[in-house]
Amino acid sequence: MSTDVVAAIDLGSNSFHLIVARIANGHVQVLDRLREMVQLASGLDNRNRLSEESQQRALDCLARFGQRLRHLAPEQLRIVGTNTLRQARNSTGFLSRAEQVLGHNIEIISGQEEARLIYLGVAHSVADIAGRRLVVDIGGGSTELIVGEKFDTRSLTSLKMGCVSLSRACFDDGRISESRLREAELLVRLKLEPVCEEFRALGWQVATGASGSIKAIHEVIMKEGWSREGITLEALRRLRAALLESGQTAALAARWQLESARARVFTGGFVVLHGLCEALGVSRMEVSDGALREGVIYDLLGRIRHEDVRDRTIAAVIDRYGLDRAQAERVNATAQALLNQVRDRWGLTAEEWMHNLDWAARLHEIGLLLTHDLHHKHGAYILQHAELPGFSNSDQTLLAALVRRHRRGFSAGAFQHLPKEVAPLAQRLGVLLRLAVVLHRSRSRQPLPSLELGVSQRRLDLRFPAGWLDDHPLTQADLTAEARYLKKAGFRLAFG
């Protein structure tokens, strides 16, 4: 097998991470790691807007990361944003600036998708993957809990509490007291209450912690000699007493040689971990080197090997909603045949466009579960808001837009909510999906004849074998109606 270089960036709420790896004979060999404690979450104000100062810290970091990535093609790299970028109301402007600095697209992923990727990174990093495992990852703005076996998750959740957010809420001035610890501990218990019983009922043989907060706590415990193997509940209780004894976050940096940025959020991360271990009955936790960025690398490796988890997700959704597979296959086959004829002329050469059309064609009837008349609208809502493993928020927004516009109204502004570099290409993809749906409206098992589609920027010329349309007047009427819809979006459809 050939070797190749891939990379992943994790834009976390506390730290930004870059990992560069080489794929050799199916194995991942890490070539480089970079980490900077940007503490993006600390830049959120009470209206969930990122300050200019925090944005600039992030952009400066990404400029340094960007030097390491300039030689990589888009398919060799994934950049994912997590909780703070999910929350920030002005994240769109920041992402535009960040993508200019990096020269690559950034995906915002849901909490569920973050949890899945974290588990994947941990599962590939531990020595023994036998048995059921609990994985805990404490980030700056969220905490992920996952129970899984081998490389598959059984249950996962993302809780809106993290080392930065809890430290800001309870220890913002640096003072550590019994009353403040109790206040923070109560907040953690409240966040855990809805999921605690579910996770305890699942059970596990091994508990594993990942990412910076848990690693920092583990290092302190090892330095103090409170545990020889991993993080124990007894060691956490001793650490709680030591925090009270120190009384100030500044003293933590001196006592345990912590970075000042880590010291400021150490207590918040500790309270989350201690509360989790007590609530879930975790007496000992091992610590993994792998986390989100490693999970992104392995997920990217799956896409390169054509083992894309998104394909499995689509198949699972089709089964769950009982969709008409045969009709979906007919629509997809025609849509792909049309795409192959126009991809160069319409700038749809990237493989991702083929995948997006495939998924939209397979799921375009998902809304029929609720009603026929508005099934395109219901389908778009489902796809925008469902948990779809492997899909980023932007993936789902594009998929929902294609399904929303696969029938009926097709205005010029139908795709304007998408990024400006994506919108015109998505609109063209939507035209191809619409044509495929129209051509298979009869749901006939009889194959279509050979079709020829020629395009310019805004004109389509669809040609059938001589006499075929005369023998299929309903299809001719459907295409006439479709030409009127497309005209409203500035396209001219001719056929014959």
N, C-alpha and C positions, 0 to 999 in steps of 0.2 A: 504494500500500500504506500502511496506517496505521502510525504510529510507536508505539513502546512502549519502556519502560525495563526492563532486566533487570540482574541482578547475580549475582556469584559470590564465594564465600569459599573460600579454600584454607587449611585448618588444617594447615600444614606442621610438620615436626619442629623447624625452626629459626625460621621466620617465619610469621606469619599475614598473608594478603593479602586485600584486598577490592577488587573492580573493579565499577564501575557503568557501564553502557553503554546507549546508545539505539539501537534498531533502526529505521533509516529506509530505506525502499525496498530492503530486503534487506541493507543494509550495517550494520556495527557501528561506532558512533562512541563512543569511550570518553569518559565524562563525569567520572569520578573514580577515583582509585586511593588506597588506604591500605595501609600496611605497618607492622607492628610486629614486632621480633625478640623473640618470646616465649620462644624456646629451650625448647620443651616437652620435647624429648628429654633435656635436661640434668636433668629432674626424675624420670627413671626410675631406680629403685634396682636392686640386683642380683636382685630378685625380679620385675622388670618391673612395678612399681607406681608410679604417678605420685604425687609428693609433694603435700601440700596447698599448699605455697608455689607450685609450678609451676602447679597447677590455678587458684590464685587469680590469678596473672599472666595466664593465658589468659582467665579469666572477666572480668577488668577490661578486657582488650583487646576482648573480644566485646561488652561493655556499650557501649563507644564505637562499635564497628561497628554495633551494633543501632540506634543513633539514626538512622543513615543508611538503614535498611532497613524501618522500621516501616510505611511506606506501601505496601510491595510485597506483592502477593498471592503465595501459595506457588508458583504456576506460573511466576512471574517470577524465581525465585531458586533457586540450588543451592548447598549448602554441603557440601564434601567434606573428610573427614579422611584422613590418609595414614599413613606408617609407624609413628610413635609411637603413634597411636591404634589401629593394628592390633595392636601389641605389648602395650600396657598392659593388665594383667589387671583393673584397676579402671576401665576406660574407660567402662563402662556408667553408673556413678554420675556421672562427670564429664559425659558426654554429656547426661544428664537435666538437670543444672544448666545446662549451656551452652544447651540448647534453650529452657529457661525464660527465660534472659537474652535470647536472640535472638528468641524467638517463632516460630521456624522449625525444621524437622527438619534433622538432620545425617546425611549418608551417609558410612559408612566404605567406601572403595574399595580394591580389591586392588592389588597392585603392578603387575600387568599392565594393569589399567584406568587406573591413574595414568599409566603409560607411554603408553598410547593417547591420553589427553587431552593430555599434554604435547606429543606429536607434532602433534596437531591444532592446538594453540595456536601452535606454532612455524611449521607449514606456512602458517597464515593470516597470519603476521607478517613473513615474509621476502619480499623483492622478487621473487626468481626461484625458482619451485618445480619447474623442469624438472630431469630427471635424478634419480638415486638420492641420498638424503641420510642421513647418520648424525646422529642427535640425541642429545646427552648432557645430562642434567640431574642435578646433584649437590645433593641435599637435605640436611636435617639428619641423617636416619637411613637413607636409602636413596639409591641412584643408579640412574637409569633410562637404558637404552640402547635406541635404536630405529633401525631402518633402514626407510625407506619411500620411496615415489615419489608425488609430488603430495600428495594428501590421504589416501593409503592406506598402512598399515603392512605391511611384509614380515616383519619379525621384531622382537620386543621382549622385554625382560627387566628385572626389578627386582632389584638386588643390595643385600643388607643391609650397606651401608657408606655413611657420609655424613660431612659436615663436623663435625657435633657428636659423633657416636659415635666417629669416629677420633681427634678431638682429645681427647676424654675418655680414650680408651684409651692414647694415646701422649704427649700433651702437657698432661695435666691440671693440672700445677703451673706451666705457662707456659714451661718451659725447652725450648729447641730445640737439639738436638745431632746430630752425625752418626749416632751409634748409634740415637737415637730416630727419626730420619728413615728409616734403613734398616729398623728394625723396622716402621714404618708402611708403608713401601713393600712389604715382604714380605707384610703382611696384604692389601694391595690386589692384589698379584699372585695370591695364593691365591684371593681372591674372583673374579678375572677368569678364572682358569684354565679353568673348565668351559664358558665361553661364547666365549672368545677366538677359537678356530678358526672357529666358526660365523659370527661377525660379520666376520672378515677374509675369509672365503670369499664372503660376499655382495657385498662391495665397495660403493663409493659415490664420487660425484663431489665432494660437498661435505660438510664436517663442521660442525655447528652446536651451540653450547653455549647453555644456558638457565639462568635463575634466579640467585639472589643470589651464590653462591660464585663461579661463573664470571664474572659481571659484575664482582665485586670484583677478581678476579685480572686481568681485562682492563683495568680502570681503573688498577691499579698498573703494569702493563706499559706502558700508554700514557704515564703520568706519567714513567716512567723512560726512555722513548724506545727501548725494546728491540724494539719492533715498530711498524710504521705501519699494518698491516692485520691485524686480528684477533690471535689468540693463536698464536704459533709455538712449535715444540718448542725451538728455540734460546732463545727468550725465557723459557720455563719453566725451562730449565737455569740461566739467569742469575738467575732469581728464587729458585731453590733455594740458590744461593750467597749471595744477599742475606739469606735467612732464617737461614742459619747465621751469617752476620756479625752479624745483629741479636741472636740468641741468646735472646730473650725475646718472648713475644707482646705484652707491654705496650709494647715498643719499636716494634712494627709499627704500633700505633695512632698513635704520634707521627710516625713516619717517613712514613707514607702517608695520614694523616688518616682513619683508619678509625674507625668506631664501636667502642667498647670491646667490645660484644657480638660484632661481626664479627671483631675482632682475635683474640678467644679461639678462634674456630673457623676462622680463615683458613688456618692451617697444615694442618689436617686436610683441608680442601677442596682445597688445593693438591696434597697428596700423591695424592689420588684422581685429580685431573685429570692430573697429570704421569704417573702410572702408567698411566692409560687411554691417553693419547696415545702413550706408548712401546710399550705392549702391542699396540695396534691399528694402529700405524704412521700416526698422524695428525700430519702435519707442520704443518698450519695449520687453525685453527678460527675461524669467524666467530661472532658473538654475537648472539642474538635477543632482542628485547624481549618476545616472547610466550612463555608457558610454561603451566603447569597451569591457572591461573585463566582465561586467555584460551581455552584449550581447552574448559573447562567452559562458558564463554559460548557458544562456537560449537556445542557439543553441545546446549545448551539451545535455541539458535536452531533447530537441526534438529528438535527436539521440537515447537517452536511451529509450524514449517512442516509438521508431520506427515511429517518425514523422519527418523524416530527410528531410530538405529542399533540399538536393541534389537529392532526388528522384523526387521531384516536378520540379526541374530544368531539369532533364533528360526528364520527360514527356513533358515539355514545348518545349524543343529542338526538340523532335520527331514531335510534332505538327507543329512547325515553318518550319522545313525542309521537311515535308511531307514524312517521312520515312515509309517503308513497315513494319508496326507493326507485322503482322503475321509472316513474315520471321524472324524478330528480336526475337520474342518470341520463335520460333522454335530453333534458334541458341542458345539462352540463356538457354532454358530448357536442351538441350543436353550438353552445356558447364557446367552447374551446376551439372548435373548427373555425368559427368566425374570427376568433382572436388570432389564430395562426395566420390568417390571410391579411390582417391589418396591423399586426403588432409593430412592424418596422415603421410603417407610415404614421401610426398614431403614437409612437413613443412608448409602447407597452412591452418592451423587450425584457425587462427585469422579471426574473422567475416569480417574484412575489405577486405580480399582477395575475399570473396564471393561477397561483394558489388562491388568491382572494376571489377570483371569478369562480373557481371550483367550489369553494366553501359557500359562497352566496347562492350559487345554483342549487347546491344540495339542500340548503336550508330555506329557500325562498318561500316555501309553503308552511313554515313553522307556525304562523299565526292562525292557520285553519283550525287549530285546536280550539280557538275561541269563537271565531265567526268567519264567514266567507267574505262578506262585503268589505270589511276593513282589515282583512288578514295581513295586508302589507304593512299597515301601521302597527298592529299588534305584534307581528313578527319582529319589526324593528325594535320595539320596546323590549321584548324578551331578550334579543341578542345584545342590546346595549347594556342591560342590567343583570344578565345571568352571570354566574361564575363559570367561565370557560377556561379550564386549565391550558396554559401555553399561550393564551392571547393577552396582549397588553390592552390598556384602555383605548389607545389609538387604533389597534387592530379591530376591536369591537365596534368602535364608532364608525369605521369604514364599512365593516360588514353590515351593520345596522342601516347605514345610508343606502347601500346597494339594495338591500331587501325592501327598505321603505319605498324606493323609487322603481321597483321592478314592474309596476303596473300603474295605470291611471296617470295622475298629474306628474308632469316632468318639467318643472319650471327652470328657467335659466339659473336661478339661485339655489337650486336643490342641494348643491354640494358646497356651498360657500362657507359652511361651518367647519369644513376640513382645512388643514394647512394649505396655504396658497400654492405650494408646489405640488400638492397631491390632488387638489380639487379638480382641475381640468382633466387629469388622467382618470380619476375616479368617475367623472361624468361620462367619459368615453366607454369605460368598462360597464357602466350602467346601461348605456345604449345597447351594447352587445347582449347583456343579460335580458333586457326587454325584448329584443328581437327573438332570442331563443325561446322565451316564454310564450310569445305570440305564436311562433311557428308550431308550438306543441300544445296549443290551447285545446285541441280536440282530444288530447290524451291518447291518441291512437298508437297502437303498437307497430303500425306500418312505418318503416324508416322513411325519412325525408329523402328527396332526390339530392343529387350533388348541387351545392349552392356556390355561387361566386359573389363575393362581396368586395367591391372597390370603394375606397374612401379618399376624400381630401380632408382638409381641416374640419369642415362642417357639413360635408355632403356624403351621402351613402348611396351606393347603387347596388341593389341586391338582385341577382339574376338567377332565374329558374330554367330548367329545360323547357323547350318549346311545348306549349300546350298544357303544362302542368297546372298553372294557376287557373286556366279555364275549367279544368276538371275539379278544382278545389275552390269554389266561390267563397266559402266561409273564410278561408285563409286570406283570400284576396280582400275581403271586407275588413278583416282584422288588421291587415297591413295598412289599409287606407286610413283606418282610425288611428293606428299607431303613428302614421306620418303626421297627423294633425297634432298629436301629443308632442312629438319631437320638434315640430316647427316652433312651439312655444319656447323651447330651449335653444333655438337658433340652428337646429339641424334640418337638413332637407333629405328626406328619404324618397328615392325613386326605386321602383321595382317592376319587374316584368319578365 
